[in-house]
């Protein structure tokens, strides 16, 4: 089993875009299936080539945000096309203990629905505040800042930064 660059604390679209970290972690169809299974989004008819296209587009949009550049209109249109392919829905979960939370449910378990949810999540990340690139030495991962002071995707990157600065 492959060890993917999953931080475990970021929105699914950020984790998805980070599969372009160093090596292409979705370079084969088998790896695409393994990644989706590992993040709990397996799909019976997921098209690995379309998943890689979406990942590359989301990565390009995130890159544009962190570098302050403007992405190609075709990339924006392509991501919007993924969103429209199978709109996910917001659902209420009311636990027996009385806790309530909202969560997204896919319109189905199919590949188009899974990719639509990731594309929708990317739009939410892009229109929110705080998308950043890790300031750790040699770390190109994206993350969403919970606070303005956060500079690293993971504490281990902060630990590597201190000796590098010394």
C-alpha positions in Angstrom: 0.0 0.0 0.0 1.3 3.4 -0.9 1.8 6.1 1.7 0.1 9.2 0.4 0.7 12.8 1.5 -2.5 13.0 3.6 -2.4 15.5 6.4 -5.7 14.4 7.8 -6.8 17.8 8.9 -7.5 19.5 5.6 -10.6 19.7 3.3 -10.7 16.9 0.8 -9.9 19.2 -2.1 -6.7 20.3 -0.4 -5.7 16.7 0.3 -6.5 15.9 -3.3 -4.4 18.7 -4.7 -1.5 17.7 -2.5 -1.2 14.4 -4.4 1.0 16.4 -6.8 3.5 16.7 -4.0 7.0 15.8 -5.3 6.0 12.7 -7.1 2.6 12.2 -8.8 0.8 10.1 -6.2 -2.1 9.4 -8.7 0.1 8.5 -11.7 -1.5 5.0 -12.2 -5.1 3.9 -12.1 -4.3 1.6 -9.2 -3.0 4.5 -7.1 -6.1 6.6 -7.9 -8.3 3.8 -6.5 -6.1 3.3 -3.5 -6.1 7.1 -2.7 -9.9 7.3 -2.9 -10.3 4.2 -0.8 -7.9 5.6 1.8 -9.8 8.9 2.1 -13.1 7.1 2.4 -14.4 8.0 -1.0 -14.3 4.8 -3.0 -16.4 4.9 -6.2 -17.5 1.9 -8.3 -17.1 3.7 -11.6 -14.5 6.3 -11.0 -12.6 7.3 -14.1 -9.0 7.6 -13.0 -8.1 9.9 -16.0 -10.9 12.3 -15.1 -9.8 12.2 -11.4 -6.3 13.2 -12.5 -7.7 16.0 -14.7 -9.7 17.4 -11.8 -6.7 17.1 -9.5 -4.5 19.0 -11.9 -7.1 21.8 -12.3 -7.7 22.1 -8.6 -3.9 22.2 -8.1 -3.6 24.9 -10.7 -6.3 27.0 -9.0 -4.7 26.6 -5.6 -1.3 27.5 -7.1 -2.9 30.7 -8.6 -4.2 31.7 -5.1 -0.9 31.2 -3.3 1.1 33.0 -6.0 -1.4 35.8 -6.6 -1.8 35.0 -10.3 -4.9 34.5 -12.4 -5.7 31.0 -13.7 -6.8 30.3 -17.2 -10.6 30.7 -17.7 -10.7 27.2 -19.2 -9.5 25.8 -15.9 -12.2 27.6 -13.9 -14.8 26.5 -16.4 -13.6 22.9 -16.2 -13.8 22.8 -12.4 -17.3 24.3 -12.6 -18.2 21.5 -15.1 -17.1 18.9 -12.5 -19.3 20.7 -9.9 -22.3 20.6 -12.1 -21.9 17.0 -13.1 -23.5 15.5 -10.0 -24.5 18.1 -7.4 -24.0 16.9 -3.9 -26.5 17.8 -1.2 -26.2 19.1 2.4 -27.8 16.8 4.9 -28.5 17.1 8.7 -27.2 14.5 11.0 -28.9 14.4 14.4 -27.1 12.0 16.8 -28.9 10.2 19.6 -27.0 12.4 22.1 -28.6 15.5 20.6 -25.5 16.8 18.7 -26.3 18.1 15.3 -24.1 18.7 12.4 -24.3 19.3 8.7 -22.5 17.1 6.2 -22.3 16.7 2.5 -23.8 13.6 1.0 -23.0 12.6 -2.6 -25.9 12.3 -5.1 -24.7 8.7 -5.4 -21.7 6.5 -4.9 -20.6 6.9 -8.5 -17.4 8.5 -9.7 -19.1 11.6 -11.1 -20.7 12.3 -7.7 -17.4 11.8 -5.8 -15.5 14.1 -8.2 -18.3 16.7 -8.0 -18.0 16.7 -4.2 -14.3 17.3 -4.4 -14.8 20.1 -7.0 -17.5 21.7 -4.8 -15.1 21.5 -1.8 -12.4 23.2 -4.0 -14.8 26.0 -4.8 -15.5 26.4 -1.1 -11.8 26.5 -0.2 -11.1 29.0 -3.1 -13.8 31.4 -2.0 -12.9 31.2 1.7 -10.0 32.7 3.4 -6.7 31.1 4.4 -5.4 28.9 1.6 -1.6 28.9 1.9 1.5 27.0 0.9 3.6 25.5 3.7 6.6 27.6 4.7 8.6 24.5 5.7 11.9 23.9 3.9 11.2 22.0 0.7 7.5 21.4 1.5 5.1 22.4 -1.3 1.9 21.3 0.4 -1.2 23.4 0.5 -3.2 23.9 3.7 -6.0 26.1 5.1 -5.0 28.5 7.8 -7.1 28.3 10.9 -5.3 31.3 12.2 -3.3 34.0 10.6 -0.1 32.9 12.4 -0.1 29.3 11.0 2.7 28.9 8.6 3.2 25.1 8.3 1.0 22.3 7.0 2.0 20.1 9.8 4.0 20.5 13.1 6.8 18.4 11.6 7.5 21.1 9.0 7.7 23.7 11.7 10.2 21.5 13.5 12.4 21.2 10.3 12.2 25.0 9.8 13.8 25.8 13.2 17.1 24.0 12.5 17.2 25.3 8.9 17.0 28.9 10.2 19.6 28.2 12.8 
